Amino acid sequence: MPPFRIVIVGGGIAGFTAAIALRGPNRQITVLEQSRLNKEIGALISLQPNASRIVESTWGLKKELAEARAIVDEGFRVYNTDGVLVNTVPLLTKTEFGADRLCFHRRDLHDQFKQAAVSPDRAGDPVTVRVASRVVDCSPLDGTVTLEGGEVITADLIVAADGM
């Protein structure tokens, strides 16, 4: 039986998250990233407890989250313009949701998700990542994406994960 071919357009956090979630037996997954570097930019990103529980338990990425140097967000402090603390807003803890609200630098989380997607040590075949692969057209009915250079890639499933 030929593999089920999946193309994911976008090699950011969403693209690699989709790749990890879709890995499985007899699946051939290709992530197409338009940049040459495939590096996430930006600053903070957080995983809410329901997301961090899925990433840690369902996907088995507890080690990767630790290596991404997560910090647990326990709440907010509100200060006035004079720097005086006026309010504290605690967030619900792990006991309520089964996981913590975790904060990361985007690059650290991206790097760990990318490593997990391409790792041969996880279920299913490692994901193939193609950089400098800018998609200029997509035909969901035909199951094709066309790259800037004219190459047409055929897939059984196309996932759009290319930011906003």
Wavefront OBJ file of the C-alpha trace (Angstrom):
o trace
v 0.000 0.000 0.000
v 1.474 3.401 -0.943
v 1.992 5.882 1.888
v -0.585 8.538 2.700
v 1.145 11.735 1.492
v 0.753 14.871 3.585
v 2.091 18.302 2.609
v 2.214 21.004 5.255
v 2.648 24.525 3.930
v 4.593 26.477 6.544
v 7.518 25.448 8.717
v 6.760 27.512 11.791
v 5.367 26.403 15.116
v 1.958 25.572 13.608
v 3.491 23.578 10.753
v 5.680 21.457 12.989
v 2.868 21.031 15.494
v 0.705 19.642 12.679
v 3.561 17.410 11.511
v 4.039 15.929 14.993
v 0.306 15.351 15.418
v -0.031 13.671 12.002
v 3.011 11.369 12.194
v 2.061 7.738 12.085
v 2.495 4.466 10.225
v 2.545 4.620 6.431
v 2.479 8.429 6.304
v 4.890 10.517 4.266
v 4.941 14.086 5.576
v 6.663 17.002 3.861
v 6.863 20.484 5.376
v 7.363 23.287 2.842
v 8.966 26.448 4.249
v 9.445 29.501 2.069
v 12.461 30.903 3.949
v 15.951 29.496 3.567
v 16.719 29.490 7.286
v 13.587 27.944 8.789
v 14.050 29.882 12.025
v 11.181 31.240 14.081
v 11.365 34.902 15.055
v 9.516 36.859 17.690
v 9.408 36.777 21.431
v 7.110 35.092 23.929
v 4.598 32.385 23.201
v 2.587 30.503 25.782
v 0.946 27.123 25.868
v -2.237 27.088 27.865
v -2.751 24.102 30.203
v -4.907 22.150 27.741
v -2.236 22.562 25.016
v 0.740 21.796 27.254
v -1.050 18.662 28.515
v -1.482 17.429 24.921
v 2.112 18.265 23.995
v 3.524 16.607 27.120
v 1.285 13.557 27.476
v -0.368 12.752 24.161
v 2.632 13.587 21.973
v 5.251 12.590 24.570
v 7.247 15.825 24.283
v 7.908 16.458 27.981
v 11.690 16.348 27.447
v 11.480 18.723 24.481
v 9.420 21.238 26.448
v 11.982 21.132 29.239
v 14.801 21.671 26.731
v 12.906 24.635 25.274
v 13.426 26.245 28.691
v 9.803 26.742 29.618
v 8.830 28.903 32.522
v 5.604 28.302 34.394
v 3.289 31.315 34.350
v 1.633 31.473 37.751
v -0.131 34.803 37.385
v 0.001 38.523 36.722
v 0.998 41.488 38.810
v -0.481 44.874 37.987
v 1.481 48.003 38.921
v 0.437 51.639 38.727
v 2.548 54.281 36.981
v 4.472 54.880 40.208
v 5.572 51.243 40.286
v 3.316 50.317 43.216
v 1.705 46.871 43.115
v -2.067 47.360 42.922
v -3.369 43.895 42.044
v -2.344 40.281 41.699
v -4.173 37.910 39.364
v -3.240 34.282 40.081
v -3.724 31.755 37.309
v -5.217 28.366 37.982
v -2.584 25.781 38.691
v -1.650 22.344 37.426
v -4.033 20.736 39.908
v -7.045 22.258 38.145
v -6.041 21.395 34.571
v -3.455 18.620 34.809
v -0.755 20.803 33.248
v 0.848 24.209 33.641
v 0.575 27.345 31.541
v 4.046 27.424 29.999
v 5.878 30.350 28.427
v 8.724 30.062 25.909
v 10.816 32.129 23.596
v 9.304 31.314 20.182
v 12.645 30.207 18.727
v 13.274 27.704 21.529
v 9.833 26.103 21.146
v 10.124 26.069 17.333
v 13.528 24.369 17.461
v 12.241 21.636 19.779
v 9.110 21.000 17.683
v 11.235 20.843 14.520
v 13.617 18.340 16.141
v 10.690 16.184 17.269
v 9.136 16.253 13.785
v 12.308 15.104 12.019
v 13.453 12.681 14.725
v 13.750 9.026 13.688
v 13.025 8.048 17.300
v 9.296 8.810 17.138
v 6.404 6.791 15.703
v 6.115 7.009 11.929
v 8.681 8.163 9.416
v 10.618 11.365 10.081
v 9.180 14.473 8.477
v 10.951 15.884 5.420
v 11.578 19.639 5.604
v 12.115 21.598 2.403
v 13.320 25.177 2.777
v 13.278 27.828 0.023
v 10.011 26.220 -1.115
v 7.557 29.067 -1.577
v 4.063 27.879 -2.467
v 2.374 30.065 -5.093
v -0.729 27.967 -5.789
v -2.767 25.271 -4.127
v -5.510 23.113 -5.587
v -7.323 21.263 -2.806
v -9.512 19.418 -5.318
v -6.488 18.102 -7.226
v -4.373 17.665 -4.083
v -1.505 19.745 -5.463
v 0.652 22.647 -4.444
v 2.786 24.553 -6.918
v 6.117 26.012 -5.869
v 7.537 29.297 -7.097
v 9.922 27.507 -9.474
v 7.033 25.628 -11.117
v 7.393 22.276 -9.342
v 4.048 20.655 -8.569
v 3.789 18.457 -5.476
v 0.897 16.026 -5.105
v -0.538 15.002 -1.751
v -3.515 13.194 -0.249
v -3.830 15.931 2.403
v -2.639 19.539 2.298
v -2.419 21.496 5.546
v -2.126 25.289 5.441
v -0.006 26.414 8.381
v 1.690 29.511 7.030
v 0.910 32.128 9.626
v -1.703 34.765 9.282
l 1 2 3 4 5 6 7 8 9 10 11 12 13 14 15 16 17 18 19 20 21 22 23 24 25 26 27 28 29 30 31 32 33 34 35 36 37 38 39 40 41 42 43 44 45 46 47 48 49 50 51 52 53 54 55 56 57 58 59 60 61 62 63 64 65 66 67 68 69 70 71 72 73 74 75 76 77 78 79 80 81 82 83 84 85 86 87 88 89 90 91 92 93 94 95 96 97 98 99 100 101 102 103 104 105 106 107 108 109 110 111 112 113 114 115 116 117 118 119 120 121 122 123 124 125 126 127 128 129 130 131 132 133 134 135 136 137 138 139 140 141 142 143 144 145 146 147 148 149 150 151 152 153 154 155 156 157 158 159 160 161 162 163 164
